[in-house]
Amino acid sequence: MARLTGTRPTAARRWGCAATAFLLLLLTVQAAQKADLGGDATAATINHSLTLLQRLQELLQNGNSSDSVLRVRTAASDEAKVFHTHQLLLSLQSEVFEGLLRNQSVVTLHEPPETAALFEKFIRYLYCGGVSLLLHQAIPLHQLASKYRVWGLQRGVADYMRSHLASESSQGHVVGWYHYAARIGDAALQESCLQFLAWNLSSVLGSAEWASVSVELLLLLLERSDLVLHSELELYTAVEAWLARRQPEDAVAERVLRAIRYPMIAPSQLFRLQTQSAVLVRHYGAVQDLLFQAFQFHSASPLHFAKYFDVNCSMFLPRNYLAPSWGSQWVINNPARDDRSTSFQTQLGPSSHDSGKRVTWNVLFSPRWLPVSLRPVYSDSVSSAIQPVRIEDGRPRLVVTPATSSPDFAGVSFQKTVLVGVRQQGRIFVKHAYSFHQSSDETADFLAHADLQKRTSEYLIDNALHLHIIIKPVYHSLIKVKK
């Protein structure tokens, strides 16, 4: 809410406004002159735009020829920050300021402390078109840009937030950014934050920002099967700590606890939780059926279990677990050099009935695989010229196949997930997750836009490609028992 008090601009102030308009006009003239040069070899461009921007900044700093005044107040202070500004510049950038200053020269604005602290930075952007910001300044600066309808700055701050999700901060920032995006309805920023949290959940569970996760965000995360974390037990431990700290209503706590995938936790660990987890003891009645079903799942063969229970639900679908029994990390040094291969073993499935059964997987990586359509065609005709194939025509390829087939595979298929880690500001995080099922041994778009030939590629960490391959058994109901 702005309170307006008006005085009429003096002649000197009107002259200042005209001078500012003249400076802006020069920018337009320079652009027009550049277009008029055409292809003349003797043409040249004299560019003093940086000097012009410096002059505009001096107008704000010194208040030269100011024709309007902004007084910014906060509820916590009786003092106001005063900015001597120029109506034309503010009006060009913001339709809100255009309306406020149409018949007034002094405007009082009321801002909360966090946005008032950045108001000078915000005004400087209106003059110079650029701004520097830190992680904790993103939300209040976005609020100012949204309130005063400075759409370019609003988009710029949102882009900054999406590109700095992995940045290091003492208290964490992604959870707060998600809540802010949900509150203002920015679906793109909201989805970017949610995806980052899902793919890097282990680092969030042990951070200070985990306690600030809202009920709505927690339930959204628990619904997902693409969460990347060490194990389901790690997730339960974090949820238990969240419940103990937040103390939600029983209905909320029970809904959260029922979202845990208990069949993915070993029976010995489930027995321990039943007796040692205060949260589980308190809400045991709400999850007793799920625990009983989990013990049944571990006591019978999956094929036999599937005859009596519906296994085509999220409760029996593993998440992206980083524990060694679910997959393997693969660091490929100098990946652009040549083809590589590796092999590893995983458990057949999460059921304790299959705890001693292993599946061996073979993995092939090729940095320059060529689709058939791009491969050279050889001809017996002497006149036929073979088109040269460039290295850059190829694309990275990753193939994951089981080494053998087994009758134990009946009733189960395998979803393969490949995580790609990158480093930003000294921190390694998951940037991409590629998933494909047993019907396919590879994903068509694996690192489709990555240039592994460049040592400076964002996908390389010390000239190495960091992958983590996860195998997720997916059970299917085969036979329905007649009742």
C-alpha positions as CSV (number, residue, x, y, z in Angstrom):
1,M,0.0,0.0,0.0
2,A,1.5,3.4,-1.0
3,R,0.7,6.7,0.5
4,L,0.9,9.6,-1.9
5,T,1.7,13.2,-1.2
6,G,2.1,15.5,-4.3
7,T,4.0,18.5,-5.3
8,R,4.3,19.8,-8.9
9,P,7.7,19.3,-10.6
10,T,9.7,22.4,-11.1
11,A,11.1,23.5,-14.4
12,A,14.6,22.3,-13.5
13,R,13.2,18.8,-12.7
14,R,11.3,18.8,-16.0
15,W,14.6,19.6,-17.7
16,G,16.2,16.7,-15.9
17,C,13.5,14.4,-17.1
18,A,14.1,15.6,-20.7
19,A,17.8,15.1,-20.4
20,T,17.3,11.6,-19.3
21,A,15.0,11.0,-22.2
22,F,17.7,12.4,-24.5
23,L,20.2,9.9,-23.1
24,L,17.9,7.0,-23.8
25,L,17.2,8.3,-27.2
26,L,20.9,8.1,-28.0
27,L,20.8,4.3,-27.3
28,T,18.0,4.0,-29.9
29,V,19.9,6.1,-32.4
30,Q,23.0,3.9,-31.9
31,A,21.0,0.8,-32.7
32,A,19.5,2.4,-35.8
33,Q,23.0,3.5,-37.0
34,K,24.3,0.0,-36.6
35,A,21.5,-1.4,-38.8
36,D,22.2,1.3,-41.4
37,L,25.9,0.3,-41.9
38,G,25.0,-2.8,-43.9
39,G,27.9,-4.7,-45.4
40,D,30.2,-1.7,-46.1
41,A,33.8,-2.7,-45.4
42,T,34.7,0.8,-44.3
43,A,31.9,0.9,-41.8
44,A,32.6,1.1,-38.0
45,T,30.6,1.5,-34.8
46,I,31.5,3.9,-32.0
47,N,30.0,2.4,-28.8
48,H,29.9,4.5,-25.6
49,S,27.0,2.6,-24.1
50,L,29.0,1.7,-21.0
51,T,29.7,5.4,-20.4
52,L,26.0,6.1,-20.9
53,L,25.1,3.5,-18.3
54,Q,27.6,5.1,-15.9
55,R,26.0,8.5,-16.4
56,L,22.6,7.0,-15.6
57,Q,23.9,5.4,-12.5
58,E,25.4,8.8,-11.4
59,L,21.9,10.3,-11.9
60,L,20.6,7.9,-9.2
61,Q,23.6,8.2,-6.9
62,N,23.8,12.0,-6.9
63,G,20.1,12.8,-7.4
64,N,21.0,15.2,-10.3
65,S,17.9,16.8,-11.8
66,S,15.6,14.5,-9.9
67,D,11.9,15.1,-10.5
68,S,10.4,12.5,-8.1
69,V,11.1,11.2,-4.6
70,L,10.4,7.7,-3.2
71,R,10.2,7.3,0.6
72,V,10.4,3.7,1.7
73,R,9.1,2.9,5.2
74,T,9.0,-0.2,7.3
75,A,6.7,-1.0,10.2
76,A,9.8,-1.7,12.4
77,S,11.3,1.8,12.0
78,D,10.1,5.4,12.0
79,E,12.8,6.5,9.6
80,A,12.3,6.3,5.8
81,K,14.8,5.6,3.1
82,V,14.7,8.4,0.6
83,F,15.5,8.0,-3.1
84,H,15.7,10.9,-5.5
85,T,14.6,9.4,-8.8
86,H,13.6,10.3,-12.3
87,Q,10.0,9.6,-13.3
88,L,10.8,8.7,-16.9
89,L,13.3,5.9,-16.0
90,L,11.0,4.4,-13.4
91,S,7.9,4.6,-15.7
92,L,9.8,2.9,-18.6
93,Q,10.6,-0.1,-16.4
94,S,7.4,-0.3,-14.3
95,E,3.8,0.3,-15.1
96,V,3.1,0.5,-11.3
97,F,5.6,3.4,-10.9
98,E,4.1,5.0,-14.0
99,G,0.7,5.1,-12.4
100,L,2.0,6.2,-9.0
101,L,4.0,9.1,-10.4
102,R,1.6,10.3,-13.0
103,N,0.3,13.2,-11.0
104,Q,2.6,13.0,-7.9
105,S,6.2,13.8,-7.3
106,V,6.6,12.3,-3.8
107,V,5.4,8.7,-3.0
108,T,5.6,6.9,0.3
109,L,6.0,3.1,0.0
110,H,5.5,0.6,2.8
111,E,7.7,-2.5,2.6
112,P,8.6,-5.3,5.0
113,P,12.2,-5.2,6.3
114,E,13.5,-7.8,3.9
115,T,12.4,-6.1,0.8
116,A,13.2,-2.6,2.1
117,A,16.8,-3.7,2.6
118,L,17.1,-4.4,-1.1
119,F,15.1,-1.5,-2.4
120,E,18.3,0.5,-3.4
121,K,19.5,-2.5,-5.4
122,F,16.1,-2.8,-7.0
123,I,16.1,0.9,-8.0
124,R,19.6,0.6,-9.3
125,Y,18.4,-2.2,-11.7
126,L,15.7,0.2,-13.1
127,Y,18.5,2.6,-14.0
128,C,21.2,0.3,-15.2
129,G,19.4,-2.9,-16.2
130,G,21.8,-5.1,-14.1
131,V,21.9,-6.3,-10.5
132,S,24.1,-8.6,-8.4
133,L,22.5,-10.8,-5.8
134,L,23.1,-13.6,-3.2
135,L,21.0,-16.6,-2.4
136,H,19.2,-15.1,0.6
137,Q,18.3,-12.0,-1.6
138,A,16.5,-13.9,-4.3
139,I,13.1,-14.1,-2.7
140,P,12.8,-10.5,-1.6
141,L,14.1,-9.2,-4.9
142,H,11.7,-11.4,-6.8
143,Q,8.9,-10.0,-4.5
144,L,9.9,-6.4,-5.4
145,A,10.0,-7.3,-9.1
146,S,6.6,-8.9,-8.9
147,K,5.0,-6.2,-6.8
148,Y,6.1,-3.4,-9.1
149,R,5.7,-5.5,-12.3
150,V,9.3,-5.3,-13.5
151,W,8.9,-8.5,-15.6
152,G,12.5,-8.6,-16.9
153,L,13.9,-8.6,-13.4
154,Q,11.3,-11.1,-12.2
155,R,12.3,-13.6,-14.9
156,G,15.9,-13.0,-14.3
157,V,15.6,-13.7,-10.6
158,A,13.6,-16.9,-11.3
159,D,16.2,-18.0,-13.7
160,Y,18.9,-17.3,-11.1
161,M,17.0,-19.5,-8.6
162,R,16.6,-22.4,-11.0
163,S,20.4,-22.3,-11.9
164,H,21.5,-22.0,-8.2
165,L,19.6,-24.9,-6.6
166,A,22.9,-26.8,-6.0
167,S,24.7,-23.8,-4.5
168,E,26.1,-24.3,-1.0
169,S,24.3,-22.4,1.9
170,S,24.6,-22.8,5.6
171,Q,20.8,-23.2,6.3
172,G,19.7,-24.5,2.9
173,H,17.5,-22.6,0.5
174,V,15.8,-25.0,-1.9
175,V,13.0,-25.9,0.5
176,G,12.3,-22.2,1.1
177,W,12.3,-21.5,-2.6
178,Y,9.9,-24.3,-3.2
179,H,7.5,-22.9,-0.6
180,Y,7.8,-19.4,-2.1
181,A,7.2,-20.8,-5.6
182,A,4.1,-22.7,-4.4
183,R,2.8,-19.6,-2.7
184,I,3.1,-17.3,-5.7
185,G,2.0,-20.0,-8.3
186,D,5.3,-20.2,-10.2
187,A,4.9,-23.8,-11.5
188,A,8.2,-23.9,-13.4
189,L,10.3,-22.9,-10.3
190,Q,8.2,-25.2,-8.1
191,E,8.8,-28.2,-10.3
192,S,12.6,-27.4,-10.6
193,C,12.9,-27.3,-6.8
194,L,10.8,-30.4,-6.3
195,Q,12.9,-32.4,-8.9
196,F,16.2,-31.2,-7.3
197,L,15.0,-32.2,-3.8
198,A,13.9,-35.7,-5.1
199,W,17.2,-36.4,-6.9
200,N,19.4,-35.1,-4.1
201,L,17.2,-36.1,-1.1
202,S,20.0,-37.7,1.0
203,S,21.9,-34.4,1.2
204,V,18.6,-32.6,2.3
205,L,17.7,-35.2,4.9
206,G,20.8,-34.4,6.9
207,S,20.6,-30.6,6.6
208,A,19.0,-27.9,8.6
209,E,16.3,-27.2,6.0
210,W,14.7,-30.7,6.4
211,A,12.9,-29.4,9.5
212,S,11.4,-26.6,7.5
213,V,9.7,-28.9,5.0
214,S,6.0,-28.4,5.0
215,V,3.4,-31.2,5.3
216,E,2.4,-30.7,1.7
217,L,5.9,-30.9,0.4
218,L,6.7,-33.9,2.5
219,L,3.7,-35.8,1.2
220,L,4.6,-34.9,-2.4
221,L,8.1,-36.3,-1.9
222,L,6.9,-39.5,-0.2
223,E,4.6,-40.2,-3.2
224,R,7.6,-40.2,-5.6
225,S,9.5,-43.3,-6.8
226,D,12.4,-41.3,-8.2
227,L,13.7,-40.2,-4.8
228,V,17.5,-40.7,-4.6
229,L,18.7,-41.8,-1.2
230,H,20.7,-44.5,0.5
231,S,17.7,-46.7,1.6
232,E,14.1,-46.7,2.7
233,L,15.3,-46.9,6.3
234,E,17.2,-43.7,5.9
235,L,13.9,-42.1,4.7
236,Y,12.0,-43.5,7.7
237,T,14.6,-42.2,10.1
238,A,14.4,-38.7,8.6
239,V,10.5,-38.8,8.7
240,E,10.6,-39.9,12.3
241,A,12.8,-36.9,13.2
242,W,10.5,-34.6,11.3
243,L,7.4,-35.9,13.1
244,A,9.2,-35.6,16.5
245,R,10.1,-32.0,15.8
246,R,6.9,-30.8,14.1
247,Q,4.4,-32.7,16.2
248,P,1.6,-32.6,13.6
249,E,-1.9,-33.8,14.2
250,D,-2.4,-37.6,14.4
251,A,-4.2,-37.7,11.1
252,V,-1.2,-36.0,9.4
253,A,1.4,-38.2,11.2
254,E,-0.5,-41.4,10.2
255,R,-0.8,-40.3,6.6
256,V,3.0,-39.6,6.5
257,L,3.8,-43.0,8.1
258,R,1.6,-44.9,5.6
259,A,3.6,-43.4,2.7
260,I,6.7,-45.3,3.9
261,R,7.4,-48.4,1.7
262,Y,7.9,-50.9,4.5
263,P,8.5,-53.9,2.2
264,M,11.7,-52.2,1.1
265,I,13.0,-52.4,4.7
266,A,14.6,-55.7,5.9
267,P,12.6,-57.7,8.5
268,S,15.4,-57.4,11.1
269,Q,15.1,-53.6,10.8
270,L,11.3,-53.7,10.9
271,F,11.4,-55.7,14.2
272,R,13.8,-53.1,15.7
273,L,11.5,-50.2,14.6
274,Q,8.5,-51.9,16.1
275,T,10.1,-51.8,19.6
276,Q,12.5,-48.8,19.5
277,S,10.7,-46.2,17.4
278,A,8.6,-44.0,19.6
279,V,6.7,-42.6,16.7
280,L,5.9,-46.1,15.3
281,V,4.8,-47.3,18.8
282,R,2.5,-44.3,19.2
283,H,0.9,-44.7,15.7
284,Y,1.2,-48.5,15.4
285,G,-2.5,-49.0,14.9
286,A,-2.4,-46.9,11.8
287,V,0.3,-48.9,10.0
288,Q,-0.1,-52.3,11.5
289,D,-1.6,-53.7,8.3
290,L,1.3,-52.4,6.3
291,L,3.8,-53.9,8.6
292,F,2.1,-57.2,8.6
293,Q,2.0,-57.2,4.8
294,A,5.7,-56.3,4.7
295,F,6.6,-59.3,6.8
296,Q,4.4,-61.6,4.6
297,F,6.3,-60.2,1.5
298,H,9.6,-61.1,3.0
299,S,8.6,-64.6,4.1
300,A,7.3,-65.9,0.8
301,S,8.7,-66.0,-2.7
302,P,7.6,-63.0,-4.8
303,L,5.9,-65.3,-7.3
304,H,3.8,-66.9,-4.6
305,F,3.1,-63.6,-2.9
306,A,1.8,-62.1,-6.1
307,K,-0.9,-64.8,-6.3
308,Y,-2.6,-63.4,-3.3
309,F,-1.7,-59.7,-3.2
310,D,-1.7,-56.8,-5.6
311,V,2.0,-56.0,-6.1
312,N,1.3,-53.4,-8.8
313,C,1.3,-50.5,-6.4
314,S,3.9,-48.1,-5.1
315,M,4.4,-50.0,-1.8
316,F,6.3,-52.7,-3.7
317,L,8.2,-50.4,-6.1
318,P,11.7,-49.5,-5.0
319,R,12.9,-45.9,-5.0
320,N,16.4,-45.0,-6.4
321,Y,18.5,-46.5,-3.5
322,L,22.2,-45.9,-3.5
323,A,23.0,-48.9,-1.3
324,P,25.5,-51.3,-3.0
325,S,22.9,-54.1,-3.3
326,W,20.8,-51.9,-5.6
327,G,23.5,-50.8,-8.1
328,S,27.0,-49.4,-8.6
329,Q,28.8,-46.2,-9.1
330,W,30.9,-45.9,-12.2
331,V,33.5,-43.1,-12.7
332,I,34.7,-43.0,-16.3
333,N,38.0,-41.1,-16.6
334,N,38.5,-39.2,-19.9
335,P,35.2,-40.5,-21.3
336,A,35.7,-39.1,-24.8
337,R,38.7,-41.3,-25.4
338,D,37.1,-44.7,-26.3
339,D,34.5,-47.3,-25.4
340,R,34.4,-48.7,-21.9
341,S,32.6,-51.6,-20.1
342,T,32.1,-52.7,-16.6
343,S,30.0,-55.3,-14.7
344,F,28.4,-55.4,-11.3
345,Q,25.9,-57.5,-9.3
346,T,22.6,-56.6,-7.6
347,Q,20.2,-58.5,-5.5
348,L,17.4,-60.2,-7.4
349,G,14.8,-58.3,-5.4
350,P,14.1,-56.7,-2.0
351,S,12.3,-59.8,-0.6
352,S,14.3,-61.6,2.0
353,H,13.3,-64.8,0.3
354,D,15.6,-63.8,-2.6
355,S,18.4,-62.4,-0.4
356,G,20.9,-65.0,-1.6
357,K,20.2,-64.5,-5.3
358,R,22.2,-62.2,-7.4
359,V,22.0,-60.8,-10.9
360,T,25.1,-59.8,-12.9
361,W,24.8,-56.8,-15.2
362,N,27.1,-55.8,-18.1
363,V,27.4,-52.1,-19.0
364,L,28.8,-50.7,-22.2
365,F,29.6,-47.0,-22.6
366,S,30.4,-45.5,-26.0
367,P,31.2,-41.7,-26.3
368,R,30.7,-41.5,-30.0
369,W,28.0,-44.0,-31.1
370,L,26.4,-43.4,-34.5
371,P,22.8,-44.1,-35.3
372,V,22.3,-46.2,-38.5
373,S,21.1,-43.1,-40.3
374,L,24.4,-41.4,-39.9
375,R,26.7,-44.3,-40.6
376,P,28.6,-44.3,-43.9
377,V,27.2,-46.3,-46.8
378,Y,29.8,-48.3,-48.8
379,S,29.2,-48.9,-52.5
380,D,31.0,-50.9,-55.3
381,S,30.7,-47.9,-57.6
382,V,34.0,-46.0,-57.9
383,S,32.1,-42.8,-58.5
384,S,30.3,-43.1,-55.2
385,A,31.9,-40.9,-52.6
386,I,31.8,-41.8,-49.0
387,Q,30.7,-38.9,-46.9
388,P,33.2,-38.4,-44.0
389,V,31.8,-38.9,-40.6
390,R,32.8,-36.4,-38.0
391,I,33.4,-37.3,-34.3
392,E,30.8,-34.7,-33.2
393,D,28.1,-36.6,-35.2
394,G,28.2,-39.4,-32.6
395,R,26.4,-39.2,-29.3
396,P,27.1,-40.9,-25.9
397,R,25.5,-44.3,-25.5
398,L,25.0,-46.5,-22.4
399,V,23.7,-50.1,-22.6
400,V,22.8,-52.1,-19.5
401,T,22.0,-55.8,-20.0
402,P,21.8,-58.8,-17.7
403,A,24.7,-61.3,-18.2
404,T,22.4,-64.3,-18.1
405,S,18.7,-65.2,-18.0
406,S,17.1,-67.2,-15.2
407,P,13.8,-68.8,-14.2
408,D,14.0,-66.6,-11.1
409,F,13.2,-63.6,-13.4
410,A,9.6,-64.9,-13.7
411,G,7.1,-62.3,-12.4
412,V,9.7,-59.5,-12.2
413,S,11.1,-56.9,-14.6
414,F,13.9,-54.6,-14.1
415,Q,13.9,-50.8,-14.3
416,K,17.3,-49.3,-14.9
417,T,18.1,-45.8,-13.7
418,V,21.3,-44.0,-14.5
419,L,22.1,-40.9,-12.4
420,V,24.5,-38.4,-13.8
421,G,26.5,-36.3,-11.2
422,V,27.9,-32.9,-11.9
423,R,29.8,-30.4,-9.7
424,Q,28.7,-26.8,-9.1
425,Q,30.5,-24.5,-6.8
426,G,32.4,-27.4,-5.3
427,R,29.3,-29.5,-4.6
428,I,28.4,-32.7,-6.4
429,F,24.7,-33.3,-7.1
430,V,22.5,-35.3,-9.5
431,K,21.7,-33.3,-12.6
432,H,20.0,-36.0,-14.7
433,A,18.2,-39.3,-14.1
434,Y,17.6,-41.5,-17.0
435,S,15.2,-44.5,-16.6
436,F,14.4,-47.4,-18.9
437,H,12.7,-50.8,-18.5
438,Q,13.6,-54.4,-19.3
439,S,12.1,-54.1,-22.7
440,S,14.9,-51.7,-23.6
441,D,18.6,-51.9,-22.7
442,E,19.2,-48.2,-23.2
443,T,17.6,-44.7,-23.2
444,A,17.5,-42.9,-26.5
445,D,18.3,-39.4,-25.1
446,F,21.3,-40.3,-22.8
447,L,23.5,-37.2,-22.5
448,A,22.1,-36.0,-25.8
449,H,23.2,-32.5,-25.3
450,A,26.5,-33.2,-23.5
451,D,29.8,-32.3,-25.2
452,L,32.2,-34.8,-23.6
453,Q,34.9,-33.7,-26.0
454,K,35.5,-30.5,-24.0
455,R,37.3,-30.8,-20.8
456,T,35.3,-27.9,-19.5
457,S,32.0,-29.7,-20.0
458,E,29.6,-29.3,-17.1
459,Y,29.1,-33.1,-17.1
460,L,32.8,-33.8,-16.3
461,I,34.3,-33.7,-12.8
462,D,38.1,-33.5,-13.1
463,N,37.7,-34.8,-16.6
464,A,35.7,-37.8,-15.4
465,L,32.0,-38.8,-16.0
466,H,30.3,-39.7,-12.7
467,L,27.5,-42.2,-13.1
468,H,25.5,-44.3,-10.7
469,I,23.5,-47.2,-12.1
470,I,20.5,-48.5,-10.2
471,I,18.5,-51.7,-10.9
472,K,15.0,-51.6,-9.5
473,P,13.0,-54.9,-9.6
474,V,9.4,-54.4,-10.4
475,Y,7.0,-57.2,-9.5
476,H,3.9,-58.2,-11.5
477,S,0.8,-60.1,-10.5
478,L,0.7,-63.3,-12.6
479,I,-2.2,-65.4,-11.2
480,K,-5.3,-64.5,-9.3
481,V,-6.5,-67.1,-6.8
482,K,-10.2,-67.8,-7.0
483,K,-12.0,-67.1,-3.7
